[in-house]
Amino acid sequence: MKSLKINDTEIPLDNDGYLVNLSDWNTDTAHALAQDENISLDEAHWEIINLIRQFYQQYELAPSQRPMVRYVKENLGAEKGNSMYLMKLFPGSPAKIVSRIAGLPRPTNCF
């Protein structure tokens, strides 16, 4: 099993790099997970991270790409609720990466 070291504390990660214990998430954990993805978090990232955490609280699952885009669009408008914007913030697979940084489980239908 993998782990993430933050201030002399080992945070266990699953084999895909997601938190084993969702309760281990905090802003320091988010920054460390983002750094692991070569992402430096700014206000725009946090806006999406907090929104996706809200999605998880509401629906009890991490969204895959299409539901994530739709949810962002509904809550933040079309300018931010599109794949291109999310790809700029979270390159590669935005749904997987934002879920990982947000301390959520891997979206079930993301490969």
N, C-alpha and C positions, 0 to 999 in steps of 0.2 A: 504494500500500500504506500502511496505517496504521502508527503506532508509538506506543509508550508511553515516556515519558521518566521515568527513575528515576535520581536522583543523577548527572545529566549523561550518562547512558547511554541510548541509543535502543534500545528493544526492539521488533523488528519484529512486527507483528500482521497476520493475514490480513484480508480485507475484512469478515469477520464479527466481528473483534475478538479472535480466538483467537491464541495464540502461534504464530509460524511455527516456532520452534525450541523444542521442549519442554524442552530443557536450560537455557533462560533462566529457568525457573521457580524462585522462592525465596519466602520469606515477604514480602519487600518487593514483589516482583512481584504476589503474591496480594493484598496490601493495596491496591496501585495499581489492579489490575483490579476489586477489590471497590468501591473508591471510585468508579470509573467507572460502576458499577451502583447507586450511592447506598446501598451496604451498608457498615456498620462491623463488621468481623469481631470476634467474641467467641468464647469457649470453645465454645459450641454450634455455631457455624459451622465452627470448626476440626475439631471431631469429625466432621462430615459431609465436609469437604474431605479430611481424611486417610483416611477410609474409602473415598471414591470414588477417591482415588489408589491405594489398596490394590486396589480392584476393577480398575482399569486395569492394574496390574502383574500381577494374576492372569489376566485375560481378554484383555489387549491391545486393549481398546476402551473408549470412554467409554459408560456406560450411558444408555439412553433412560429416560424417566420410570418406566415400570412395573418394569423390572429394578432401577432405582435404589431405588425404594420397597421392593421385595422384599429387596434386599441390606441396606438399612438396618434393616429389620424383623428379618432373620435375625441381624444383628450387634449391634443396639442395642435391640431390643425393639419391641413394637407402639406404644408411646407416641411413639417417634421415627420409626418406620417407617410413616408415613402421609403422604399428600399434603398434608394441612392443615398439619402441622408443618413440612414442607419448604417449603411456600409462604410461611409466616411468615418463615423464614430467608432464602429466595431467591425473592422475589416475581416473578411472571410465569411463567417456564418454569424451574423448579428444575433439571432435568437439564442444560439448556443453560448456565444461569448458574453452577452449581457446577462444571461441567466447565471453563468458561472461567476461573473464579477458581483452580481447582486446576491450571491449566496443561496441561489435556488437550485433545485435539482435540474438535471439535464432534461430539456424538453423531450417528451417521449417519442415524437415522430420526427426528430432531427437526426440525420445520419452522420 
